[in-house]
């Protein structure tokens, strides 16, 4: 039995069950015996192309949905969990992990949830030990809410059509020459909700970004914010007032482990819809196609920030106007990943930092400049990746600003549609940067930047010899 047969068989069985069709009834529709269908669903028999077409037709799904590769995000998340030293003596291989995912993705998700809980409990113990005075915060319900948000966004492929429809209606009322400006947003709140938007300079001892007082009908925005951020917050307030039911409808489809993670996911949806008001789908898609995703130009076109444009570009998943399937992540200088999402197929680590060879890290060496590279994964897949730093913080002289790096990329087959590949020689293999996901899951033993040994390979330290790193003798 092959991994592909297991994967196809599971997907057929899963979809059949979700539709409430018995195995006997399904076999009858396909003109095969129930026992033969059982063998297919168990991954013990290959399925012919003709039969696969019949199955897809009966289940109402695309063939590509049945036969696509292993879920890379699920694979990487499970790799991160089972890569813990706790499982070191079990010699769990990549094949074992793929088999779990292909035969039972629900079991894989359960293991990931257990892994999250295990790390959360460890974090609680560390907190209690470090705070011997007893003044510690109970993190039982608050640990890793950002990871839950990423899972929620990933499950929906960062596309929420009902919010797109809502945003388009708002845009049609406030747009001026097919653009969204700050003042019309403020006027919309004033006319429709009797809310006054006030731009104020907060007390430095008690800074804030925004404050909404439903009793006084005031919406305060800090003058420490850039205009692009003010626009996003104002649009977000409109969404909160008018589309709360839509937000809850999406949130109710996901099982959140805590109220905090649900609220944080709601913030993500508010920002999603706000960005859709500033950059309405049809117009944004049209500009992306014409300008080949020139993010700097798109910034000017829609008067938004680089990060807002990059994030919006990952949302173009309407089947009738589908954009490039991107991946996106955001990290700080310490390697902490605060945003992660992938439709490109590239694997992004769930815990800790990514591979140091990713240009999202080298972008810190030249702030504000867009870095482009061809990145090659150990499995041979190539991606066009760009990265650029952005500043976050109070826009005031003498105030500290944090520096973050935004990384975004796609499979190399989309290179002709991505303007940042124009300066790259796609045929020169010497320009390809060999990368991995992170050191613990990477096969590359010839990497000078390896910080940890790979979990799935045994190694011996030879005191008389040393290769390219301490973990390689030859």
C-alpha positions as CSV (number, residue, x, y, z in Angstrom):
1,X,0.0,0.0,0.0
2,X,1.4,3.4,-0.9
3,X,1.0,6.8,0.8
4,X,-1.1,8.1,-2.1
5,X,-3.5,5.1,-2.0
6,X,-3.9,5.6,1.8
7,X,-4.5,9.3,1.3
8,X,-7.1,8.9,-1.5
9,X,-8.9,6.1,0.3
10,X,-9.2,8.1,3.5
11,X,-10.5,11.2,1.7
12,X,-13.2,9.1,-0.2
13,X,-14.3,7.5,3.1
14,X,-14.3,10.8,5.0
15,X,-16.4,12.6,2.3
16,X,-18.8,9.7,1.9
17,X,-19.4,9.6,5.7
18,X,-19.9,13.3,5.9
19,X,-22.6,13.0,3.3
20,X,-24.3,10.2,5.2
21,X,-23.8,7.7,2.4
22,X,-23.4,4.0,3.4
23,X,-20.5,2.0,1.9
24,X,-23.1,-0.3,0.3
25,X,-25.0,2.5,-1.3
26,X,-21.8,4.1,-2.6
27,X,-20.6,0.9,-4.1
28,X,-24.0,0.4,-5.8
29,X,-23.7,3.9,-7.4
30,X,-20.2,3.1,-8.6
31,X,-21.2,-0.4,-9.9
32,X,-18.6,-2.1,-7.7
33,X,-18.8,-4.5,-4.8
34,X,-18.8,-3.1,-1.2
35,X,-15.8,-5.2,-0.4
36,X,-13.8,-3.7,-3.3
37,X,-14.8,-0.2,-2.1
38,X,-13.7,-1.1,1.4
39,X,-10.3,-2.1,0.0
40,X,-10.0,1.2,-1.8
41,X,-11.0,3.2,1.3
42,X,-8.4,1.3,3.3
43,X,-5.7,2.1,0.8
44,X,-5.2,-1.6,-0.1
45,X,-6.3,-1.2,-3.8
46,X,-5.4,1.4,-6.4
47,X,-8.2,3.3,-7.9
48,X,-8.4,3.7,-11.7
49,X,-8.8,7.1,-13.3
50,X,-12.3,6.3,-14.6
51,X,-13.5,5.1,-11.2
52,X,-11.9,8.2,-9.5
53,X,-13.9,10.4,-11.9
54,X,-17.1,8.5,-10.9
55,X,-16.3,9.0,-7.2
56,X,-15.6,12.7,-7.6
57,X,-18.9,13.1,-9.5
58,X,-21.0,11.2,-6.9
59,X,-19.4,13.0,-3.9
60,X,-19.5,16.4,-5.6
61,X,-15.8,17.2,-5.3
62,X,-12.9,18.0,-7.6
63,X,-10.4,15.2,-8.4
64,X,-7.6,17.6,-7.3
65,X,-9.2,17.7,-3.8
66,X,-9.0,13.9,-3.6
67,X,-5.5,13.4,-5.0
68,X,-3.6,16.5,-3.7
69,X,-0.5,15.9,-1.6
70,X,-0.3,15.5,2.1
71,X,-1.5,18.6,4.1
72,X,1.9,20.3,4.5
73,X,0.8,22.4,7.5
74,X,-0.6,19.4,9.3
75,X,2.6,17.5,8.5
76,X,4.8,20.3,9.8
77,X,2.8,20.9,13.0
78,X,2.9,17.1,13.8
79,X,6.6,17.1,13.0
80,X,7.1,19.9,15.5
81,X,5.1,18.0,18.2
82,X,6.7,14.6,17.7
83,X,10.1,16.3,17.4
84,X,10.1,16.9,21.1
85,X,12.9,15.1,23.0
86,X,10.2,13.2,24.8
87,X,9.9,10.9,21.7
88,X,13.6,10.7,20.9
89,X,13.9,7.0,21.6
90,X,11.0,6.0,19.4
91,X,12.8,6.7,16.1
92,X,9.7,8.2,14.5
93,X,10.3,8.7,10.8
94,X,8.9,11.1,8.2
95,X,7.0,8.1,6.7
96,X,5.4,7.4,10.0
97,X,4.1,10.9,10.3
98,X,2.8,11.0,6.8
99,X,1.0,7.7,7.3
100,X,-0.8,9.1,10.4
101,X,-1.9,12.2,8.4
102,X,-3.0,10.2,5.4
103,X,-4.9,7.5,7.2
104,X,-6.4,9.7,10.0
105,X,-6.0,13.5,9.9
106,X,-8.2,13.7,13.0
107,X,-5.7,11.6,15.0
108,X,-3.0,13.9,13.8
109,X,-4.9,17.0,15.0
110,X,-5.5,15.3,18.3
111,X,-1.8,14.7,18.7
112,X,-1.1,18.3,17.9
113,X,-3.6,19.4,20.5
114,X,-1.9,17.2,23.1
115,X,1.4,18.6,22.1
116,X,0.2,22.2,22.5
117,X,-1.3,21.3,25.9
118,X,2.0,19.6,27.0
119,X,4.0,22.6,26.1
120,X,1.5,24.9,27.8
121,X,1.7,22.8,31.0
122,X,5.5,23.0,30.9
123,X,5.3,26.7,30.5
124,X,3.0,26.9,33.6
125,X,5.5,24.9,35.6
126,X,8.3,27.2,34.6
127,X,6.2,30.3,35.5
128,X,5.4,28.9,38.9
129,X,9.1,28.0,39.6
130,X,10.3,31.4,38.5
131,X,7.7,33.2,40.6
132,X,8.4,31.6,44.0
133,X,6.5,34.5,45.7
134,X,3.3,33.0,44.2
135,X,2.6,36.1,42.1
136,X,2.3,34.3,38.8
137,X,-0.4,34.4,36.1
138,X,-2.4,31.3,35.5
139,X,-1.8,30.7,31.8
140,X,-3.9,27.6,31.6
141,X,-6.4,29.3,29.3
142,X,-4.2,31.9,27.8
143,X,-1.3,29.9,26.4
144,X,-0.7,29.9,22.6
145,X,-3.8,31.8,21.6
146,X,-1.9,33.0,18.5
147,X,-1.4,29.5,17.4
148,X,-5.1,28.9,17.6
149,X,-5.7,32.0,15.4
150,X,-3.3,30.7,12.8
151,X,-5.1,27.3,12.8
152,X,-8.5,29.0,12.4
153,X,-7.2,31.2,9.5
154,X,-5.5,28.2,7.9
155,X,-8.6,26.1,8.1
156,X,-10.5,28.7,6.2
157,X,-7.7,29.3,3.8
158,X,-7.8,33.0,4.8
159,X,-10.9,33.6,2.7
160,X,-14.2,34.6,4.2
161,X,-16.7,35.3,1.3
162,X,-19.5,36.7,3.5
163,X,-17.1,39.4,4.9
164,X,-16.0,40.2,1.3
165,X,-19.7,40.8,0.4
166,X,-20.2,43.0,3.4
167,X,-17.0,45.0,2.8
168,X,-18.1,45.6,-0.8
169,X,-21.4,47.1,0.3
170,X,-19.7,49.5,2.7
171,X,-17.1,50.4,0.0
172,X,-19.9,51.2,-2.5
173,X,-21.2,53.8,0.0
174,X,-17.9,55.5,0.9
175,X,-15.7,55.1,-2.2
176,X,-14.4,58.1,-4.1
177,X,-12.9,57.4,-7.5
178,X,-12.7,53.7,-6.6
179,X,-10.6,54.4,-3.5
180,X,-11.2,54.4,0.3
181,X,-10.1,57.5,2.1
182,X,-9.9,58.3,5.9
183,X,-12.4,61.1,6.0
184,X,-15.2,59.2,4.3
185,X,-14.8,56.4,6.8
186,X,-15.1,58.9,9.7
187,X,-18.2,60.5,8.0
188,X,-19.8,57.1,7.6
189,X,-19.5,56.4,11.3
190,X,-20.9,59.9,12.0
191,X,-23.9,59.7,9.7
192,X,-24.9,56.1,10.1
193,X,-24.0,55.5,13.8
194,X,-23.8,59.1,15.2
195,X,-20.2,58.3,16.3
196,X,-17.7,61.0,16.4
197,X,-14.1,60.1,15.5
198,X,-11.5,62.1,17.4
199,X,-7.8,62.1,16.7
200,X,-5.9,62.7,20.0
201,X,-2.4,62.6,21.5
202,X,-2.5,60.1,24.4
203,X,-0.8,60.6,27.7
204,X,2.6,59.0,27.3
205,X,2.2,57.2,30.6
206,X,-1.1,55.6,29.4
207,X,-0.7,55.3,25.6
208,X,-3.4,53.6,23.6
209,X,-4.2,52.8,20.0
210,X,-8.0,53.2,19.9
211,X,-10.8,53.7,22.4
212,X,-14.5,53.3,21.6
213,X,-17.1,54.6,24.1
214,X,-20.6,53.3,23.1
215,X,-22.2,55.6,25.8
216,X,-20.6,58.8,24.7
217,X,-20.6,57.7,21.0
218,X,-16.9,58.6,20.6
219,X,-14.1,56.7,18.8
220,X,-10.7,58.0,19.8
221,X,-7.7,57.3,17.6
222,X,-4.1,57.9,18.7
223,X,-2.1,60.5,16.7
224,X,0.8,58.2,17.3
225,X,-0.6,56.0,14.6
226,X,0.1,56.3,10.9
227,X,-2.7,57.3,8.6
228,X,-2.8,53.8,7.1
229,X,-3.3,52.3,10.6
230,X,-6.0,54.8,11.4
231,X,-7.9,53.9,8.3
232,X,-7.8,50.2,9.2
233,X,-9.0,50.8,12.8
234,X,-11.8,53.0,11.6
235,X,-12.9,50.4,9.0
236,X,-12.6,47.8,11.7
237,X,-15.0,49.7,13.9
238,X,-17.6,49.8,11.1
239,X,-17.3,46.0,10.8
240,X,-17.7,45.5,14.5
241,X,-20.9,47.6,14.6
242,X,-22.5,46.1,11.5
243,X,-21.1,42.6,10.8
244,X,-20.9,41.1,14.2
245,X,-23.3,38.3,13.3
246,X,-21.2,37.3,10.3
247,X,-18.1,37.3,12.5
248,X,-19.8,35.0,15.0
249,X,-21.1,32.7,12.3
250,X,-17.5,32.0,11.1
251,X,-16.2,31.7,14.7
252,X,-18.9,29.2,15.6
253,X,-17.6,26.8,13.0
254,X,-14.3,26.3,14.9
255,X,-13.7,24.7,18.3
256,X,-11.7,27.2,20.3
257,X,-9.9,26.0,23.4
258,X,-10.5,29.3,25.3
259,X,-12.4,32.5,25.2
260,X,-9.2,34.4,24.7
261,X,-8.3,32.5,21.5
262,X,-11.8,33.1,20.2
263,X,-11.6,36.9,20.9
264,X,-8.2,37.1,19.2
265,X,-9.6,35.3,16.2
266,X,-12.4,37.8,16.1
267,X,-9.8,40.6,16.0
268,X,-8.2,38.8,13.0
269,X,-11.6,38.7,11.3
270,X,-12.3,42.4,12.1
271,X,-8.9,43.3,10.5
272,X,-9.7,41.0,7.5
273,X,-13.0,42.7,6.8
274,X,-11.5,46.2,7.4
275,X,-8.7,45.5,4.9
276,X,-11.4,44.3,2.4
277,X,-13.1,47.7,2.8
278,X,-9.8,49.5,2.1
279,X,-8.9,47.1,-0.7
280,X,-12.1,45.7,-2.2
281,X,-11.7,42.2,-3.7
282,X,-12.5,42.9,-7.4
283,X,-10.4,46.1,-7.6
284,X,-7.5,44.7,-5.7
285,X,-7.5,41.5,-7.8
286,X,-7.5,43.6,-11.0
287,X,-4.6,45.8,-9.8
288,X,-2.6,42.7,-8.7
289,X,-3.1,41.1,-12.1
290,X,-2.1,44.3,-14.0
291,X,0.8,45.2,-11.7
292,X,2.0,41.6,-11.1
293,X,1.8,42.0,-7.4
294,X,4.1,45.0,-7.2
295,X,3.4,45.6,-3.5
296,X,5.1,49.0,-3.4
297,X,2.9,50.3,-6.2
298,X,-0.2,48.7,-4.6
299,X,0.6,50.5,-1.4
300,X,0.4,53.8,-3.2
301,X,-2.7,52.8,-5.2
302,X,-4.7,51.9,-2.1
303,X,-2.9,54.2,0.4
304,X,-2.2,51.3,2.7
305,X,0.9,49.8,4.3
306,X,3.2,47.1,2.9
307,X,2.0,44.6,5.5
308,X,-1.6,45.3,4.8
309,X,-1.1,44.8,1.1
310,X,0.9,41.6,1.6
311,X,-1.7,40.2,3.9
312,X,-4.5,41.1,1.5
313,X,-2.7,39.4,-1.4
314,X,-3.0,36.1,0.5
315,X,-6.8,36.4,0.6
316,X,-7.5,36.2,-3.1
317,X,-9.2,32.7,-3.1
318,X,-12.4,33.4,-4.9
319,X,-12.7,30.5,-7.5
320,X,-13.7,33.0,-10.2
321,X,-11.0,35.5,-9.4
322,X,-8.2,33.4,-7.8
323,X,-4.8,35.0,-7.1
324,X,-1.4,33.4,-6.5
325,X,-1.5,30.9,-3.6
326,X,1.0,32.6,-1.3
327,X,2.5,31.8,2.1
328,X,3.1,34.6,4.6
329,X,4.8,34.9,7.9
330,X,6.0,37.6,10.2
331,X,8.9,37.5,12.7
332,X,10.9,39.6,15.0
333,X,14.7,39.8,15.3
334,X,14.7,37.0,17.9
335,X,12.9,34.7,15.4
336,X,9.5,34.6,17.1
337,X,6.9,34.0,14.5
338,X,3.8,36.1,15.2
339,X,1.9,35.4,11.9
340,X,2.0,32.3,9.7
341,X,-0.2,31.1,6.9
342,X,0.6,28.9,3.9
343,X,-1.3,28.1,0.7
344,X,1.9,27.8,-1.4
345,X,2.7,24.4,0.1
346,X,5.8,25.5,2.0
347,X,6.0,24.3,5.6
348,X,6.1,26.9,8.4
349,X,7.2,25.7,11.8
350,X,4.6,25.8,14.6
351,X,7.0,26.3,17.4
352,X,10.2,28.4,17.5
353,X,11.8,30.1,14.5
354,X,12.2,28.9,10.9
355,X,15.3,28.1,8.9
356,X,17.9,30.9,9.3
357,X,18.5,30.8,5.6
358,X,15.1,32.2,4.8
359,X,15.4,35.7,3.6
360,X,12.9,36.9,6.1
361,X,15.9,36.9,8.5
362,X,18.4,38.5,6.2
363,X,16.0,41.3,5.5
364,X,16.9,42.7,9.0
365,X,20.4,43.5,7.6
366,X,18.9,46.0,5.1
367,X,15.8,47.5,6.7
368,X,13.1,48.8,4.4
369,X,14.5,47.0,1.3
370,X,12.7,44.2,-0.5
371,X,14.8,41.0,-0.6
372,X,14.0,38.5,-3.3
373,X,15.3,34.9,-3.6
374,X,14.7,31.5,-5.0
375,X,14.4,29.1,-2.1
376,X,14.8,25.4,-2.6
377,X,13.4,22.9,0.0
378,X,15.0,19.5,0.7
379,X,12.3,17.8,-1.4
380,X,13.3,19.8,-4.5
381,X,10.3,22.2,-4.4
382,X,11.3,25.7,-5.3
383,X,9.7,28.9,-4.1
384,X,10.1,32.6,-5.0
385,X,10.3,34.4,-1.6
386,X,10.4,38.1,-0.8
387,X,10.9,39.7,2.5
388,X,10.9,43.3,3.9
389,X,11.1,44.8,7.3
390,X,8.4,47.0,8.8
391,X,8.4,49.3,11.8
392,X,5.9,49.0,14.6
393,X,5.4,51.4,17.5
394,X,4.7,55.0,18.4
395,X,5.4,57.5,15.7
396,X,7.1,60.1,17.9
397,X,10.7,61.3,18.2
398,X,12.6,59.5,20.9
399,X,10.1,56.6,21.2
400,X,11.2,53.0,20.7
401,X,10.0,51.2,17.6
402,X,10.2,47.5,17.0
403,X,11.4,46.0,13.8
404,X,9.5,43.1,12.2
405,X,10.1,41.2,9.0
406,X,7.4,40.2,6.6
407,X,8.0,37.2,4.4
408,X,5.8,36.2,1.5
409,X,6.3,33.7,-1.4
410,X,4.8,31.2,-3.9
411,X,5.8,28.2,-5.9
412,X,8.2,29.0,-8.7
413,X,5.7,28.1,-11.4
414,X,4.0,31.4,-10.6
415,X,7.2,33.4,-11.2
416,X,6.0,35.0,-14.4
417,X,3.1,36.5,-12.6
418,X,5.3,37.9,-9.7
419,X,7.2,41.1,-10.5
420,X,9.9,40.5,-8.0
421,X,11.3,37.6,-10.1
422,X,12.3,39.9,-12.9
423,X,15.7,40.5,-11.3
424,X,16.3,36.8,-10.6
425,X,17.9,34.3,-13.0
426,X,15.4,31.5,-12.7
427,X,17.6,29.2,-14.8
428,X,20.8,29.6,-12.7
429,X,20.9,26.9,-10.1
430,X,23.8,28.7,-8.3
431,X,21.4,31.4,-7.3
432,X,19.0,29.0,-5.5
433,X,19.2,29.1,-1.7
434,X,18.9,25.7,-0.1
435,X,16.6,26.0,2.9
436,X,14.7,23.8,5.2
437,X,11.8,24.3,7.7
438,X,13.9,24.3,10.8
439,X,17.0,22.5,12.0
440,X,15.2,19.7,13.8
441,X,13.2,18.6,10.8
442,X,15.7,19.4,8.1
443,X,17.6,16.7,6.1
444,X,20.5,19.0,5.0
445,X,23.6,17.7,6.7
446,X,25.8,20.0,4.7
447,X,24.5,23.2,6.3
448,X,26.9,25.5,8.1
449,X,24.1,27.2,9.9
450,X,22.7,24.0,11.5
451,X,22.0,24.8,15.2
452,X,20.5,21.4,16.2
453,X,20.9,17.8,14.9
454,X,18.0,16.4,12.8
455,X,15.5,14.4,14.9
456,X,15.0,11.7,12.3
457,X,18.7,10.9,11.8
458,X,21.2,9.4,14.2
459,X,24.5,11.1,14.6
460,X,27.8,10.4,16.5
461,X,30.2,13.0,17.7
462,X,33.7,12.1,16.5
463,X,36.3,13.8,18.7
464,X,39.0,13.4,16.0
465,X,37.0,14.7,13.0
466,X,34.5,17.5,12.3
467,X,32.7,18.2,9.1
468,X,30.8,21.3,8.1
469,X,29.1,21.4,11.6
470,X,29.6,19.8,15.0
471,X,26.9,17.3,14.1
472,X,28.7,16.1,10.9
473,X,31.9,14.1,11.1
474,X,32.4,13.5,7.4
